């Protein structure tokens, strides 16, 4: 399903992507760094094949049920150092970083054709 969504988004012209790795509380063991890294590696490979630059994609481990890393940083994942992205806009690299899903949403750049100078 993730692959279909990434391909569909790219096909429809979506330029920026955020990957929320949900149900991180339901891994074995709960909040597993190894499982997050495994999923991240697999999805990074796929989004690259689709046409996205993996450096421009924020990967955030979240628990929607418990609210971990949604709005505030979770204390249950001390291993998670946060996401960092590099996106090109108007021929300049725009860097952003954070730890939560909300911060990754705030880092989405407005479409270039809608920006006013």
Backbone atoms as SQL, in Angstrom:
CREATE TABLE atoms (id INTEGER PRIMARY KEY, chain TEXT, resi INTEGER, resn TEXT, atom TEXT, x REAL, y REAL, z REAL);
INSERT INTO atoms VALUES
  (1, 'A', 1, 'UNK', 'N', 0.824, -1.192, 0.000),
  (2, 'A', 1, 'UNK', 'CA', 0.000, 0.000, 0.000),
  (3, 'A', 1, 'UNK', 'C', 0.875, 1.265, 0.000),
  (4, 'A', 2, 'UNK', 'N', 1.954, 1.255, 0.751),
  (5, 'A', 2, 'UNK', 'CA', 2.872, 2.397, 0.787),
  (6, 'A', 2, 'UNK', 'C', 3.436, 2.662, -0.603),
  (7, 'A', 3, 'UNK', 'N', 3.802, 1.592, -1.294),
  (8, 'A', 3, 'UNK', 'CA', 4.366, 1.742, -2.645),
  (9, 'A', 3, 'UNK', 'C', 3.351, 2.355, -3.592),
  (10, 'A', 4, 'UNK', 'N', 2.111, 1.898, -3.495),
  (11, 'A', 4, 'UNK', 'CA', 1.057, 2.450, -4.348),
  (12, 'A', 4, 'UNK', 'C', 0.853, 3.928, -4.069),
  (13, 'A', 5, 'UNK', 'N', 0.869, 4.307, -2.797),
  (14, 'A', 5, 'UNK', 'CA', 0.675, 5.710, -2.441),
  (15, 'A', 5, 'UNK', 'C', 1.816, 6.582, -2.960),
  (16, 'A', 6, 'UNK', 'N', 3.046, 6.106, -2.823),
  (17, 'A', 6, 'UNK', 'CA', 4.199, 6.872, -3.296),
  (18, 'A', 6, 'UNK', 'C', 4.151, 7.033, -4.816),
  (19, 'A', 7, 'UNK', 'N', 3.853, 5.965, -5.517),
  (20, 'A', 7, 'UNK', 'CA', 3.769, 6.026, -6.977),
  (21, 'A', 7, 'UNK', 'C', 2.630, 6.933, -7.423),
  (22, 'A', 8, 'UNK', 'N', 1.488, 6.816, -6.790),
  (23, 'A', 8, 'UNK', 'CA', 0.339, 7.644, -7.138),
  (24, 'A', 8, 'UNK', 'C', 0.639, 9.119, -6.860),
  (25, 'A', 9, 'UNK', 'N', 1.240, 9.414, -5.719),
  (26, 'A', 9, 'UNK', 'CA', 1.570, 10.794, -5.371),
  (27, 'A', 9, 'UNK', 'C', 2.518, 11.390, -6.416),
  (28, 'A', 10, 'UNK', 'N', 3.543, 10.634, -6.780),
  (29, 'A', 10, 'UNK', 'CA', 4.510, 11.128, -7.759),
  (30, 'A', 10, 'UNK', 'C', 3.840, 11.333, -9.120),
  (31, 'A', 11, 'UNK', 'N', 3.022, 10.376, -9.504),
  (32, 'A', 11, 'UNK', 'CA', 2.318, 10.460, -10.789),
  (33, 'A', 11, 'UNK', 'C', 1.392, 11.668, -10.842),
  (34, 'A', 12, 'UNK', 'N', 0.788, 12.005, -9.695),
  (35, 'A', 12, 'UNK', 'CA', -0.133, 13.143, -9.635),
  (36, 'A', 12, 'UNK', 'C', 0.585, 14.485, -9.465),
  (37, 'A', 13, 'UNK', 'N', 1.927, 14.449, -9.374),
  (38, 'A', 13, 'UNK', 'CA', 2.689, 15.683, -9.317),
  (39, 'A', 13, 'UNK', 'C', 3.005, 16.184, -7.918),
  (40, 'A', 14, 'UNK', 'N', 2.803, 15.347, -6.909),
  (41, 'A', 14, 'UNK', 'CA', 3.157, 15.746, -5.544),
  (42, 'A', 14, 'UNK', 'C', 4.683, 15.803, -5.464),
  (43, 'A', 15, 'UNK', 'N', 5.216, 16.962, -5.101),
  (44, 'A', 15, 'UNK', 'CA', 6.666, 17.180, -5.134),
  (45, 'A', 15, 'UNK', 'C', 7.363, 16.856, -3.815),
  (46, 'A', 16, 'UNK', 'N', 6.639, 16.904, -2.700),
  (47, 'A', 16, 'UNK', 'CA', 7.248, 16.695, -1.393),
  (48, 'A', 16, 'UNK', 'C', 6.517, 15.570, -0.664),
  (49, 'A', 17, 'UNK', 'N', 7.291, 14.822, 0.112),
  (50, 'A', 17, 'UNK', 'CA', 6.756, 13.631, 0.755),
  (51, 'A', 17, 'UNK', 'C', 7.232, 13.557, 2.193),
  (52, 'A', 18, 'UNK', 'N', 6.348, 13.114, 3.082),
  (53, 'A', 18, 'UNK', 'CA', 6.685, 12.811, 4.470),
  (54, 'A', 18, 'UNK', 'C', 6.271, 11.364, 4.693),
  (55, 'A', 19, 'UNK', 'N', 7.136, 10.591, 5.347),
  (56, 'A', 19, 'UNK', 'CA', 6.800, 9.209, 5.661),
  (57, 'A', 19, 'UNK', 'C', 6.686, 9.088, 7.178),
  (58, 'A', 20, 'UNK', 'N', 5.473, 8.853, 7.635),
  (59, 'A', 20, 'UNK', 'CA', 5.226, 8.582, 9.048),
  (60, 'A', 20, 'UNK', 'C', 5.214, 7.078, 9.248),
  (61, 'A', 21, 'UNK', 'N', 6.173, 6.559, 10.004),
  (62, 'A', 21, 'UNK', 'CA', 6.229, 5.117, 10.273),
  (63, 'A', 21, 'UNK', 'C', 5.356, 4.887, 11.506),
  (64, 'A', 22, 'UNK', 'N', 4.098, 4.553, 11.252),
  (65, 'A', 22, 'UNK', 'CA', 3.100, 4.433, 12.315),
  (66, 'A', 22, 'UNK', 'C', 3.199, 3.081, 13.030),
  (67, 'A', 23, 'UNK', 'N', 2.538, 3.004, 14.153),
  (68, 'A', 23, 'UNK', 'CA', 2.472, 1.793, 14.984),
  (69, 'A', 23, 'UNK', 'C', 3.841, 1.369, 15.488),
  (70, 'A', 24, 'UNK', 'N', 4.726, 2.340, 15.715),
  (71, 'A', 24, 'UNK', 'CA', 6.061, 2.033, 16.224),
  (72, 'A', 24, 'UNK', 'C', 5.959, 1.454, 17.637),
  (73, 'A', 25, 'UNK', 'N', 4.842, 1.715, 18.312),
  (74, 'A', 25, 'UNK', 'CA', 4.609, 1.155, 19.647),
  (75, 'A', 25, 'UNK', 'C', 4.239, -0.327, 19.583),
  (76, 'A', 26, 'UNK', 'N', 3.928, -0.817, 18.395),
  (77, 'A', 26, 'UNK', 'CA', 3.452, -2.195, 18.219),
  (78, 'A', 26, 'UNK', 'C', 4.528, -3.099, 17.626),
  (79, 'A', 27, 'UNK', 'N', 5.781, -2.666, 17.673),
  (80, 'A', 27, 'UNK', 'CA', 6.884, -3.491, 17.165),
  (81, 'A', 27, 'UNK', 'C', 7.363, -4.410, 18.282),
  (82, 'A', 28, 'UNK', 'N', 8.234, -5.331, 17.938),
  (83, 'A', 28, 'UNK', 'CA', 8.799, -6.230, 18.950),
  (84, 'A', 28, 'UNK', 'C', 10.301, -6.043, 18.998),
  (85, 'A', 29, 'UNK', 'N', 10.888, -5.464, 20.013),
  (86, 'A', 29, 'UNK', 'CA', 10.226, -4.880, 21.180),
  (87, 'A', 29, 'UNK', 'C', 9.542, -3.558, 20.822),
  (88, 'A', 30, 'UNK', 'N', 8.659, -3.070, 21.682),
  (89, 'A', 30, 'UNK', 'CA', 7.986, -1.789, 21.396),
  (90, 'A', 30, 'UNK', 'C', 8.993, -0.659, 21.186),
  (91, 'A', 31, 'UNK', 'N', 8.682, 0.217, 20.262),
  (92, 'A', 31, 'UNK', 'CA', 9.506, 1.377, 19.924),
  (93, 'A', 31, 'UNK', 'C', 10.903, 0.951, 19.451),
  (94, 'A', 32, 'UNK', 'N', 10.947, -0.038, 18.588),
  (95, 'A', 32, 'UNK', 'CA', 12.197, -0.643, 18.136),
  (96, 'A', 32, 'UNK', 'C', 12.919, 0.218, 17.098),
  (97, 'A', 33, 'UNK', 'N', 14.150, 0.588, 17.430),
  (98, 'A', 33, 'UNK', 'CA', 14.992, 1.327, 16.487),
  (99, 'A', 33, 'UNK', 'C', 15.329, 0.471, 15.266),
  (100, 'A', 34, 'UNK', 'N', 15.605, -0.800, 15.511),
  (101, 'A', 34, 'UNK', 'CA', 15.965, -1.698, 14.412),
  (102, 'A', 34, 'UNK', 'C', 14.829, -1.812, 13.402),
  (103, 'A', 35, 'UNK', 'N', 13.601, -1.940, 13.888),
  (104, 'A', 35, 'UNK', 'CA', 12.447, -2.061, 12.985),
  (105, 'A', 35, 'UNK', 'C', 12.233, -0.757, 12.210),
  (106, 'A', 36, 'UNK', 'N', 12.379, 0.389, 12.892),
  (107, 'A', 36, 'UNK', 'CA', 12.250, 1.676, 12.205),
  (108, 'A', 36, 'UNK', 'C', 13.290, 1.791, 11.093),
  (109, 'A', 37, 'UNK', 'N', 14.539, 1.461, 11.394),
  (110, 'A', 37, 'UNK', 'CA', 15.614, 1.562, 10.397),
  (111, 'A', 37, 'UNK', 'C', 15.386, 0.615, 9.226),
  (112, 'A', 38, 'UNK', 'N', 14.858, -0.560, 9.509),
  (113, 'A', 38, 'UNK', 'CA', 14.547, -1.529, 8.452),
  (114, 'A', 38, 'UNK', 'C', 13.481, -0.973, 7.508),
  (115, 'A', 39, 'UNK', 'N', 12.423, -0.425, 8.082),
  (116, 'A', 39, 'UNK', 'CA', 11.340, 0.148, 7.273),
  (117, 'A', 39, 'UNK', 'C', 11.846, 1.359, 6.500),
  (118, 'A', 40, 'UNK', 'N', 12.612, 2.217, 7.174),
  (119, 'A', 40, 'UNK', 'CA', 13.139, 3.421, 6.527),
  (120, 'A', 40, 'UNK', 'C', 14.007, 3.060, 5.325),
  (121, 'A', 41, 'UNK', 'N', 14.887, 2.092, 5.495),
  (122, 'A', 41, 'UNK', 'CA', 15.777, 1.676, 4.404),
  (123, 'A', 41, 'UNK', 'C', 14.972, 1.165, 3.206),
  (124, 'A', 42, 'UNK', 'N', 13.970, 0.343, 3.471),
  (125, 'A', 42, 'UNK', 'CA', 13.149, -0.219, 2.399),
  (126, 'A', 42, 'UNK', 'C', 12.359, 0.866, 1.675),
  (127, 'A', 43, 'UNK', 'N', 11.740, 1.759, 2.425),
  (128, 'A', 43, 'UNK', 'CA', 10.917, 2.806, 1.817),
  (129, 'A', 43, 'UNK', 'C', 11.801, 3.830, 1.091),
  (130, 'A', 44, 'UNK', 'N', 12.968, 4.152, 1.650),
  (131, 'A', 44, 'UNK', 'CA', 13.900, 5.056, 0.964),
  (132, 'A', 44, 'UNK', 'C', 14.253, 4.525, -0.415),
  (133, 'A', 45, 'UNK', 'N', 14.528, 3.240, -0.482),
  (134, 'A', 45, 'UNK', 'CA', 14.875, 2.614, -1.750),
  (135, 'A', 45, 'UNK', 'C', 13.720, 2.730, -2.744),
  (136, 'A', 46, 'UNK', 'N', 12.522, 2.505, -2.258),
  (137, 'A', 46, 'UNK', 'CA', 11.375, 2.553, -3.160),
  (138, 'A', 46, 'UNK', 'C', 11.060, 3.973, -3.624),
  (139, 'A', 47, 'UNK', 'N', 11.078, 4.955, -2.709),
  (140, 'A', 47, 'UNK', 'CA', 10.752, 6.316, -3.139),
  (141, 'A', 47, 'UNK', 'C', 11.788, 6.841, -4.130),
  (142, 'A', 48, 'UNK', 'N', 13.018, 6.364, -4.006),
  (143, 'A', 48, 'UNK', 'CA', 14.047, 6.745, -4.983),
  (144, 'A', 48, 'UNK', 'C', 13.717, 6.175, -6.354),
  (145, 'A', 49, 'UNK', 'N', 13.284, 4.905, -6.395),
  (146, 'A', 49, 'UNK', 'CA', 12.910, 4.278, -7.666),
  (147, 'A', 49, 'UNK', 'C', 11.732, 4.993, -8.315),
  (148, 'A', 50, 'UNK', 'N', 10.809, 5.477, -7.495),
  (149, 'A', 50, 'UNK', 'CA', 9.629, 6.181, -8.009),
  (150, 'A', 50, 'UNK', 'C', 10.021, 7.521, -8.616),
  (151, 'A', 51, 'UNK', 'N', 11.042, 8.182, -8.030),
  (152, 'A', 51, 'UNK', 'CA', 11.483, 9.460, -8.562),
  (153, 'A', 51, 'UNK', 'C', 11.744, 10.536, -7.522),
  (154, 'A', 52, 'UNK', 'N', 11.476, 10.241, -6.265),
  (155, 'A', 52, 'UNK', 'CA', 11.746, 11.206, -5.198),
  (156, 'A', 52, 'UNK', 'C', 13.207, 11.138, -4.779),
  (157, 'A', 53, 'UNK', 'N', 13.715, 12.240, -4.250),
  (158, 'A', 53, 'UNK', 'CA', 15.048, 12.274, -3.663),
  (159, 'A', 53, 'UNK', 'C', 14.896, 11.910, -2.182),
  (160, 'A', 54, 'UNK', 'N', 15.453, 10.787, -1.735),
  (161, 'A', 54, 'UNK', 'CA', 15.303, 10.386, -0.329),
  (162, 'A', 54, 'UNK', 'C', 15.805, 11.434, 0.673),
  (163, 'A', 55, 'UNK', 'N', 16.764, 12.275, 0.270),
  (164, 'A', 55, 'UNK', 'CA', 17.257, 13.323, 1.168),
  (165, 'A', 55, 'UNK', 'C', 16.204, 14.397, 1.436),
  (166, 'A', 56, 'UNK', 'N', 15.181, 14.446, 0.580),
  (167, 'A', 56, 'UNK', 'CA', 14.127, 15.444, 0.732),
  (168, 'A', 56, 'UNK', 'C', 12.906, 14.891, 1.466),
  (169, 'A', 57, 'UNK', 'N', 12.981, 13.641, 1.903),
  (170, 'A', 57, 'UNK', 'CA', 11.844, 12.990, 2.566),
  (171, 'A', 57, 'UNK', 'C', 12.118, 12.852, 4.060),
  (172, 'A', 58, 'UNK', 'N', 11.199, 13.359, 4.875),
  (173, 'A', 58, 'UNK', 'CA', 11.305, 13.208, 6.333),
  (174, 'A', 58, 'UNK', 'C', 10.700, 11.868, 6.736),
  (175, 'A', 59, 'UNK', 'N', 11.439, 11.086, 7.497),
  (176, 'A', 59, 'UNK', 'CA', 10.956, 9.815, 8.043),
  (177, 'A', 59, 'UNK', 'C', 10.771, 9.994, 9.542),
  (178, 'A', 60, 'UNK', 'N', 9.529, 9.824, 10.007),
  (179, 'A', 60, 'UNK', 'CA', 9.212, 10.073, 11.415),
  (180, 'A', 60, 'UNK', 'C', 8.560, 8.834, 12.027),
  (181, 'A', 61, 'UNK', 'N', 9.178, 8.236, 13.071),
  (182, 'A', 61, 'UNK', 'CA', 8.525, 7.123, 13.752),
  (183, 'A', 61, 'UNK', 'C', 7.428, 7.674, 14.657),
  (184, 'A', 62, 'UNK', 'N', 6.198, 7.188, 14.485),
  (185, 'A', 62, 'UNK', 'CA', 5.080, 7.724, 15.262),
  (186, 'A', 62, 'UNK', 'C', 4.200, 6.616, 15.813),
  (187, 'A', 63, 'UNK', 'N', 3.474, 6.964, 16.828),
  (188, 'A', 63, 'UNK', 'CA', 2.371, 6.141, 17.306),
  (189, 'A', 63, 'UNK', 'C', 1.150, 7.043, 17.318),
  (190, 'A', 64, 'UNK', 'N', 0.279, 6.857, 16.364),
  (191, 'A', 64, 'UNK', 'CA', -0.938, 7.648, 16.305),
  (192, 'A', 64, 'UNK', 'C', -1.833, 7.389, 17.504),
  (193, 'A', 65, 'UNK', 'N', -1.822, 6.159, 17.997),
  (194, 'A', 65, 'UNK', 'CA', -2.675, 5.776, 19.123),
  (195, 'A', 65, 'UNK', 'C', -2.236, 6.473, 20.407),
  (196, 'A', 66, 'UNK', 'N', -0.930, 6.501, 20.650),
  (197, 'A', 66, 'UNK', 'CA', -0.411, 7.100, 21.877),
  (198, 'A', 66, 'UNK', 'C', 0.050, 8.555, 21.681),
  (199, 'A', 67, 'UNK', 'N', 0.137, 8.987, 20.446),
  (200, 'A', 67, 'UNK', 'CA', 0.536, 10.361, 20.159),
  (201, 'A', 67, 'UNK', 'C', 2.038, 10.597, 20.157),
  (202, 'A', 68, 'UNK', 'N', 2.823, 9.522, 20.143),
  (203, 'A', 68, 'UNK', 'CA', 4.283, 9.660, 20.175),
  (204, 'A', 68, 'UNK', 'C', 4.803, 10.300, 18.894),
  (205, 'A', 69, 'UNK', 'N', 5.596, 11.360, 19.051),
  (206, 'A', 69, 'UNK', 'CA', 6.231, 12.098, 17.951),
  (207, 'A', 69, 'UNK', 'C', 5.234, 12.726, 16.979),
  (208, 'A', 70, 'UNK', 'N', 4.005, 12.873, 17.406),
  (209, 'A', 70, 'UNK', 'CA', 3.017, 13.527, 16.540),
  (210, 'A', 70, 'UNK', 'C', 3.158, 15.050, 16.665),
  (211, 'A', 71, 'UNK', 'N', 2.922, 15.554, 17.863),
  (212, 'A', 71, 'UNK', 'CA', 2.995, 16.997, 18.111),
  (213, 'A', 71, 'UNK', 'C', 4.200, 17.327, 18.977),
  (214, 'A', 72, 'UNK', 'N', 4.471, 16.444, 19.928),
  (215, 'A', 72, 'UNK', 'CA', 5.607, 16.639, 20.831),
  (216, 'A', 72, 'UNK', 'C', 6.539, 15.443, 20.736),
  (217, 'A', 73, 'UNK', 'N', 7.812, 15.702, 20.995),
  (218, 'A', 73, 'UNK', 'CA', 8.823, 14.647, 20.978),
  (219, 'A', 73, 'UNK', 'C', 8.506, 13.591, 22.033),
  (220, 'A', 74, 'UNK', 'N', 8.644, 12.328, 21.661),
  (221, 'A', 74, 'UNK', 'CA', 8.366, 11.226, 22.578),
  (222, 'A', 74, 'UNK', 'C', 9.598, 10.869, 23.397),
  (223, 'A', 75, 'UNK', 'N', 9.391, 10.597, 24.672),
  (224, 'A', 75, 'UNK', 'CA', 10.485, 10.150, 25.541),
  (225, 'A', 75, 'UNK', 'C', 10.715, 8.648, 25.407),
  (226, 'A', 76, 'UNK', 'N', 9.835, 7.966, 24.656),
  (227, 'A', 76, 'UNK', 'CA', 9.922, 6.514, 24.514),
  (228, 'A', 76, 'UNK', 'C', 10.878, 6.078, 23.411),
  (229, 'A', 77, 'UNK', 'N', 11.434, 7.040, 22.668),
  (230, 'A', 77, 'UNK', 'CA', 12.373, 6.728, 21.589),
  (231, 'A', 77, 'UNK', 'C', 13.636, 7.571, 21.719),
  (232, 'A', 78, 'UNK', 'N', 14.415, 7.364, 22.771),
  (233, 'A', 78, 'UNK', 'CA', 15.628, 8.175, 22.954),
  (234, 'A', 78, 'UNK', 'C', 16.638, 7.978, 21.827),
  (235, 'A', 79, 'UNK', 'N', 16.532, 6.878, 21.097),
  (236, 'A', 79, 'UNK', 'CA', 17.422, 6.590, 19.975),
  (237, 'A', 79, 'UNK', 'C', 17.126, 7.477, 18.770),
  (238, 'A', 80, 'UNK', 'N', 15.914, 8.028, 18.686),
  (239, 'A', 80, 'UNK', 'CA', 15.527, 8.807, 17.511),
  (240, 'A', 80, 'UNK', 'C', 16.095, 10.218, 17.614),
  (241, 'A', 81, 'UNK', 'N', 17.015, 10.538, 16.720),
  (242, 'A', 81, 'UNK', 'CA', 17.698, 11.836, 16.740),
  (243, 'A', 81, 'UNK', 'C', 16.998, 12.873, 15.869),
  (244, 'A', 82, 'UNK', 'N', 15.956, 12.461, 15.185),
  (245, 'A', 82, 'UNK', 'CA', 15.184, 13.395, 14.368),
  (246, 'A', 82, 'UNK', 'C', 15.408, 13.196, 12.880),
  (247, 'A', 83, 'UNK', 'N', 14.670, 13.938, 12.094),
  (248, 'A', 83, 'UNK', 'CA', 14.775, 13.882, 10.641),
  (249, 'A', 83, 'UNK', 'C', 15.481, 15.158, 10.159),
  (250, 'A', 84, 'UNK', 'N', 16.058, 15.063, 8.985),
  (251, 'A', 84, 'UNK', 'CA', 16.675, 16.225, 8.332),
  (252, 'A', 84, 'UNK', 'C', 16.423, 16.097, 6.835),
  (253, 'A', 85, 'UNK', 'N', 16.037, 17.199, 6.224),
  (254, 'A', 85, 'UNK', 'CA', 15.765, 17.176, 4.790),
  (255, 'A', 85, 'UNK', 'C', 16.562, 18.258, 4.075),
  (256, 'A', 86, 'UNK', 'N', 16.804, 18.004, 2.784),
  (257, 'A', 86, 'UNK', 'CA', 17.416, 18.973, 1.885),
  (258, 'A', 86, 'UNK', 'C', 16.566, 19.013, 0.625),
  (259, 'A', 87, 'UNK', 'N', 15.951, 20.161, 0.384),
  (260, 'A', 87, 'UNK', 'CA', 15.085, 20.315, -0.790),
  (261, 'A', 87, 'UNK', 'C', 15.583, 21.468, -1.644),
  (262, 'A', 88, 'UNK', 'N', 15.437, 21.318, -2.953),
  (263, 'A', 88, 'UNK', 'CA', 15.807, 22.393, -3.871),
  (264, 'A', 88, 'UNK', 'C', 14.605, 23.297, -4.103),
  (265, 'A', 89, 'UNK', 'N', 14.834, 24.599, -3.956),
  (266, 'A', 89, 'UNK', 'CA', 13.793, 25.571, -4.276),
  (267, 'A', 89, 'UNK', 'C', 14.457, 26.812, -4.843),
  (268, 'A', 90, 'UNK', 'N', 14.005, 27.202, -5.993),
  (269, 'A', 90, 'UNK', 'CA', 14.572, 28.352, -6.707),
  (270, 'A', 90, 'UNK', 'C', 16.089, 28.242, -6.791),
  (271, 'A', 91, 'UNK', 'N', 16.550, 27.032, -7.141),
  (272, 'A', 91, 'UNK', 'CA', 17.962, 26.722, -7.362),
  (273, 'A', 91, 'UNK', 'C', 18.818, 26.879, -6.105),
  (274, 'A', 92, 'UNK', 'N', 18.179, 26.818, -4.937),
  (275, 'A', 92, 'UNK', 'CA', 18.900, 26.875, -3.670),
  (276, 'A', 92, 'UNK', 'C', 18.469, 25.699, -2.805),
  (277, 'A', 93, 'UNK', 'N', 19.419, 25.179, -2.024),
  (278, 'A', 93, 'UNK', 'CA', 19.111, 24.083, -1.118),
  (279, 'A', 93, 'UNK', 'C', 18.458, 24.649, 0.136),
  (280, 'A', 94, 'UNK', 'N', 17.293, 24.103, 0.453),
  (281, 'A', 94, 'UNK', 'CA', 16.575, 24.493, 1.670),
  (282, 'A', 94, 'UNK', 'C', 16.681, 23.332, 2.652),
  (283, 'A', 95, 'UNK', 'N', 17.314, 23.576, 3.794),
  (284, 'A', 95, 'UNK', 'CA', 17.481, 22.528, 4.797),
  (285, 'A', 95, 'UNK', 'C', 16.477, 22.725, 5.925),
  (286, 'A', 96, 'UNK', 'N', 16.006, 21.601, 6.460),
  (287, 'A', 96, 'UNK', 'CA', 15.089, 21.629, 7.599),
  (288, 'A', 96, 'UNK', 'C', 15.356, 20.398, 8.451),
  (289, 'A', 97, 'UNK', 'N', 15.009, 20.488, 9.725),
  (290, 'A', 97, 'UNK', 'CA', 15.130, 19.332, 10.599),
  (291, 'A', 97, 'UNK', 'C', 14.147, 19.453, 11.751),
  (292, 'A', 98, 'UNK', 'N', 13.894, 18.333, 12.394),
  (293, 'A', 98, 'UNK', 'CA', 12.972, 18.304, 13.518),
  (294, 'A', 98, 'UNK', 'C', 12.826, 16.897, 14.034),
  (295, 'A', 99, 'UNK', 'N', 11.876, 16.702, 14.938),
  (296, 'A', 99, 'UNK', 'CA', 11.671, 15.380, 15.521),
  (297, 'A', 99, 'UNK', 'C', 10.232, 14.892, 15.398),
  (298, 'A', 100, 'UNK', 'N', 9.295, 15.790, 15.142),
  (299, 'A', 100, 'UNK', 'CA', 7.891, 15.389, 15.157),
  (300, 'A', 100, 'UNK', 'C', 7.245, 15.471, 13.775),
  (301, 'A', 101, 'UNK', 'N', 6.089, 14.838, 13.674),
  (302, 'A', 101, 'UNK', 'CA', 5.310, 14.898, 12.440),
  (303, 'A', 101, 'UNK', 'C', 4.867, 16.332, 12.173),
  (304, 'A', 102, 'UNK', 'N', 4.449, 17.037, 13.221),
  (305, 'A', 102, 'UNK', 'CA', 4.030, 18.425, 13.061),
  (306, 'A', 102, 'UNK', 'C', 5.157, 19.284, 12.502),
  (307, 'A', 103, 'UNK', 'N', 6.370, 19.099, 13.007),
  (308, 'A', 103, 'UNK', 'CA', 7.510, 19.865, 12.494),
  (309, 'A', 103, 'UNK', 'C', 7.794, 19.523, 11.035),
  (310, 'A', 104, 'UNK', 'N', 7.591, 18.270, 10.646),
  (311, 'A', 104, 'UNK', 'CA', 7.814, 17.903, 9.244),
  (312, 'A', 104, 'UNK', 'C', 6.758, 18.551, 8.343),
  (313, 'A', 105, 'UNK', 'N', 5.540, 18.671, 8.840),
  (314, 'A', 105, 'UNK', 'CA', 4.492, 19.357, 8.075),
  (315, 'A', 105, 'UNK', 'C', 4.814, 20.848, 7.943),
  (316, 'A', 106, 'UNK', 'N', 5.319, 21.432, 9.021),
  (317, 'A', 106, 'UNK', 'CA', 5.704, 22.849, 8.975),
  (318, 'A', 106, 'UNK', 'C', 6.846, 23.107, 7.998),
  (319, 'A', 107, 'UNK', 'N', 7.653, 22.080, 7.728),
  (320, 'A', 107, 'UNK', 'CA', 8.813, 22.230, 6.842),
  (321, 'A', 107, 'UNK', 'C', 8.455, 22.070, 5.366),
  (322, 'A', 108, 'UNK', 'N', 7.216, 21.734, 5.055),
  (323, 'A', 108, 'UNK', 'CA', 6.805, 21.631, 3.649),
  (324, 'A', 108, 'UNK', 'C', 6.891, 23.017, 3.017),
  (325, 'A', 109, 'UNK', 'N', 7.552, 23.087, 1.884),
  (326, 'A', 109, 'UNK', 'CA', 7.715, 24.354, 1.182),
  (327, 'A', 109, 'UNK', 'C', 6.494, 24.640, 0.319),
  (328, 'A', 110, 'UNK', 'N', 6.071, 25.895, 0.227),
  (329, 'A', 110, 'UNK', 'CA', 4.960, 26.213, -0.668),
  (330, 'A', 110, 'UNK', 'C', 5.361, 25.973, -2.118),
  (331, 'A', 111, 'UNK', 'N', 4.421, 25.638, -2.970),
  (332, 'A', 111, 'UNK', 'CA', 4.754, 25.428, -4.382),
  (333, 'A', 111, 'UNK', 'C', 5.400, 26.678, -4.976),
  (334, 'A', 112, 'UNK', 'N', 6.409, 26.467, -5.802),
  (335, 'A', 112, 'UNK', 'CA', 7.159, 27.590, -6.354),
  (336, 'A', 112, 'UNK', 'C', 6.292, 28.527, -7.182),
  (337, 'A', 113, 'UNK', 'N', 5.339, 27.991, -7.940),
  (338, 'A', 113, 'UNK', 'CA', 4.537, 28.835, -8.798),
  (339, 'A', 113, 'UNK', 'C', 3.503, 29.655, -8.019),
  (340, 'A', 114, 'UNK', 'N', 3.311, 29.366, -6.734),
  (341, 'A', 114, 'UNK', 'CA', 2.370, 30.119, -5.922),
  (342, 'A', 114, 'UNK', 'C', 3.059, 31.121, -4.992),
  (343, 'A', 115, 'UNK', 'N', 4.382, 31.086, -4.954),
  (344, 'A', 115, 'UNK', 'CA', 5.094, 32.002, -4.073),
  (345, 'A', 115, 'UNK', 'C', 5.086, 33.410, -4.628),
  (346, 'A', 116, 'UNK', 'N', 4.982, 34.370, -3.728),
  (347, 'A', 116, 'UNK', 'CA', 5.078, 35.757, -4.135),
  (348, 'A', 116, 'UNK', 'C', 6.405, 36.322, -3.662),
  (349, 'A', 117, 'UNK', 'N', 7.014, 37.131, -4.484),
  (350, 'A', 117, 'UNK', 'CA', 8.327, 37.701, -4.128),
  (351, 'A', 117, 'UNK', 'C', 8.185, 39.146, -3.732);
